[in-house]
Amino acid sequence: MEISRRTDYAIRLIAALAASNGKPLSVRSAAETQEVPYAFARSIQHDLVIAGLVCSQRGAHGGMTLSRSADEITLLDIIECIQGPIGVAICAREENWCPRDAFCVFHDVWADADAILRDYFTSVSIKALLDGHKPYLTVPYTDPS
């Protein structure tokens, strides 16, 4: 799985909105402060509104705001808003995608990896990141040696 540039930009825009403490922020202002090309930011704003992560108000006193608090918005929310369901292999996400699912020795590995990614990204809120909390992986590490 790879985080796309578009997803990176979306995360930055959400971070700018979180930092604005509920004050509406124009797309242009958020794009400039986060070094996101304006055309990209406009397109991303549309996706964030459709996903219910951002509210948009037109007019002189308008702008974007988060639709819920930054501690309720996770990296998974943003990633899946922009990229769709996360995963390392399509066979783990799409039921009956591969006729080998029932006996493939790798299928469970990919499904477990997807579950780990989902759990990890769900555990990381935008607020925690902006507050300087470094996310940590809760999956136990086993030394292969």
Summary of the structure (lengths in Angstrom):
residues: 145
radius of gyration: 17.9
end to end distance: 26.5
largest distance: 62.5
contacts: 396
relative contact order: 0.15
helix: 48%
strand: 8%
